[in-house]
Amino acid sequence: MKALGKESGPSAAFYAHVLVAAALATAAFMLATAADLGALGPLVIAEAFYLAAFAVLVEVGLAGRAALVAATRAISRRANAKSEA
């Protein structure tokens, strides 16, 4: 039986990691093919760098969220331990 409020399947963090992998793969492809575009090459290279920066920002956000959740759980455990003692 499922717990109330718990969904089965991948979490939102999983989808965020998939988004990051897709963004980095797209940026790598854009960088690899920019030389074939002639005068538009520098524009495509700039867009690829922006896409890679977006992927890094998403990963930093995920790491920050994980750290915040871990800190909140530690504080909660400490508070519960004090109240039980």
N, C-alpha and C positions, 0 to 999 in steps of 0.2 A: 504494500500500500504506500502511495506517495505521501510525503509529508506536506502539510498545507503550505502553500506558497513556494514550494520547490518544483521546478520544472525539470523534466528529463531532457537530456541533450546538451549540446555545447553551450558554454556560457558566453556572455558578451565579450569577455576578454579573449576568448578563442577567435571570435570573428574579428576583433581588433588586430590580433596577430596575423590573421590571414590577410587583412587589408594592408598591413605593413609589408608583408612579403610580396604582395601583388604590386604595391607602389614601388618597392625597390627593384623588382624585376622589370617593371615598365621603365623606370629611370635608367636602368642598365641598357635596355634595348634602345632607348632614345639616344643615349650616349654612343652606342655602337653604330647607329645608323645616321648620326648627324653629319658625318663627313660626306655622305652621298647627296645631301640636300643643297649643296652649294652655298648661296648667299643666306639661306635660311638656317644654316647649320648653327651659328652662334645663338640664335633665338631658341632653337630646340635644346641646345646644351643648357641654356639658362633655365628653361622649363624643367629639364631633368633635375637640375640642382634644387629647384624649388620643390619638386616632388620628393626628392630624397630628404630634404629638410622637413617636409611634412611627416614622412615616415619616422624620422628621428623624434620629432615632437610627440607623435602618438606613443612611441615606446617610452619616452620620458614620462608622459602622463600615466601610462600603465604602471610604470615602476613607482611613481609617486602615490598612486592609488593603493598599490600593494603595501607600500610602507605605512601609509595612513591606516589601512585596515589592520596590519600587524600591531601597530602601536596602540590602536583603540582596543584590540583584543587583549593585549598585555595589561593595559590600564584596567580594563574590566575584570580580568582575572585577579589582579592585585586587590581591587576594591572588594570583590566577592570573598577573597581569602581573609581579608581583614574583618569583614562583617560576620563571617562564620566563626572566627576565633574568639 
